[in-house]
Every structure is written in C-alpha cells, then in structure tokens.
Amino acid sequence: MIYLSSPNNQMQAHFCNEGNILISYAVWSPWLDDYVPTFERILLDSGAYSVMNSGKALDKEGYRDWVSRFDGLCDAFAGIDDIEGDWKQSLKNYEKFGGFPTIHDSDPRELLADLIPIAQEYGWIGIGLVPPRDSKGEFVRWVCDNVPPDLHIHGWALGLYNDIRRIDSTDATNWFRKAWSVKEKFPWLTAAECTEIMTKKYKRQYRGINKDEPNLFEGEG
C-alpha cells in the first residue's frame, strides 16, 4: 500500500480521489477537509521535518488536537519524532502526544525493544532512514525480522524497499513533482493530465500481474 503525501492544491486533491493519502499537519489547509471523504484511506503525520525547514517550531499540542478530528477516518497517526535525532525526546513525545513510533537507522538498535510495546497500542510501527536511503536494506530487513508479525510496518519514503514483503505500506513524498517527468516525455499533455497519470500509476502499479516491465518513473520516495 502506498500513501501519496499531502496534495498541495485542489487539482492534486481531485486526482487523489479514491486513493491512499498521507496528510501532514504541517502543510494542511482548511480546503483539504472537503476532499477527505473522497480519499480511500488516510494516514496522518505531523510533518515535523517540513516545519523545521521553515524555521518554525511544531505545535505539538495543535497536532494532537488536529489528529482527534480524524477519529474513525484514518488508518493511523504517527507519533512526533524529534527531528534532531534525539531518540530520548522522541520517547517523551510518544508518551505525551500519542501516535505510533518510528525506529530510525540513526537510533541505537536496542531502542526497538522499547518501541514495540508503544507500537502495539496502535498496531503500527514506522521505519525511517536518514538520507540517502539507498544501500540500507540490511537495516530495514533487520527491523522487519524483529518486529512482531501482528504489527503493521510503515516505511517512511521507502519505496526503494517495496520488494521486502514484510513492509505493509510506504509513502510517496514527491509524486506530484514526478508528474513533470511525464510532461517532459509527453509535452502535449497538460499539467492536470500528467498529475492524473501519476496518481493512476500509484493506484495501479501493485494491483496487476507482474510482467517484469521496466519502471518508467524510477526514483520516487
């Protein structure tokens, strides 16, 4: 299962109809509420990384209140990681603000044992990799081998590792930017048509019989 990251405008949201969507608190806008009923599945995230890049601080209480609006509408919501990599602070955030935890390759591996009981409260656990994310399959597989089979494993921007069957879902962070790669190949298409093509790609690419066809749009997170 692939969740497309938060649509930035109503055209993108329109073509996400009946798709799986990751909505980030950091980039949410009120107009997006109108489209929530049109999405098939929803995953929630704080978007702490986006907030950090903006030079602002994440409103943690605001995120907790915002998540409560989606009660019964979302598959899960992610806990607030400490974006600076302080795993001890992340543990405090999980305890105070809730949400399923994430194990990062920058964390001590012993941390996984502490995260599993928290994850079992929500049924989900995340895997996060510090960029660049390639050549880190050993860590991803180690996590998958050491997580109880009843937990849903979400790989944050880990499309590179979709071949690891134990990973239940990932998210695509740059799918709308990849629409421009379609535009470059087929310049007679409109931006809306290119966006529609990309959403269809993600909705359908794992639903058909594998014919070993080449991936024309490699590199998406």
Secondary structure, DSSP 8 states (H G I E B T S, - for coil): -EEEE--SSHHHHHHTTTSEEEEEGGG--GGGGGGGGG-SEEEEE--HHHHHHTT----HHHHHHHHHTTTTT-SEEB----TT--HHHHHHHHHHH--B-EEETTS-TTHHHHHHHHHHHHTEEEEE--SS-TT-HHHHHHHHHHS-TTSEEEETT-GGGTT-TT--EEEESSHHHHHHHHHHH-TTS-HHHHHHHHHHHHHHTTTS-------TTTT--
